C-alpha cells in the first residue's frame, strides 16, 4: 500500500537535499541550497549557512548573508566578507 508522505516528511527531505547541495560544484546550486536552508529556521541550518559565508563564490556568500538576515541572525552578517 502506498503511504502518502506528511508535510514534515517532505520538509525534512527538502532540508536534507539542501544540505547535500551545499557541496555542489555549481555555485547556483549552492546559493539555492543556502536560500532554502534560510527558510528552515533551525540552529542547525544557521550553522550550515554560516559556513557558506566563506564560500569561494560571491553569490553564495551573498545568499548566506541574506538568509541569515531573514532568519533573524543579523549578527552573523556583520562577519560576512561579501
RAPELIN-V407252 format. One line per field, one symbol per residue. ss: DSSP state (~ for helix, > for strand, _ for the rest). phi: phi as a letter, one per 40 degrees, with the letter a starting at -180 (. if undefined). burial: b if it has 24 or more other C-alpha atoms within 12 Angstrom, else e. A space follows every 10 residues. Layout:
ss=???
phi=???
burial=???
This chain:
ss=______~~~~ ~~~~~~~~~~ ~_____~~~~ ~~~~~~~~__ __~~~~~~~~ ~~_____~~~ ~~~~~~~~~~ ___~~~~___ __
phi=.cbcccdccc cccccccccc cccccccccc cccccccccc gbcccccccd cccbccbdcc cccccccccc cgbddccdcc bc
burial=eeeeeeeeee eeeebeebbe bbeeeeeeeb bbbbbbbbbb eeeebbebbb bbbbbeeebb bbbbbbbbbb bebeebbeeb ee
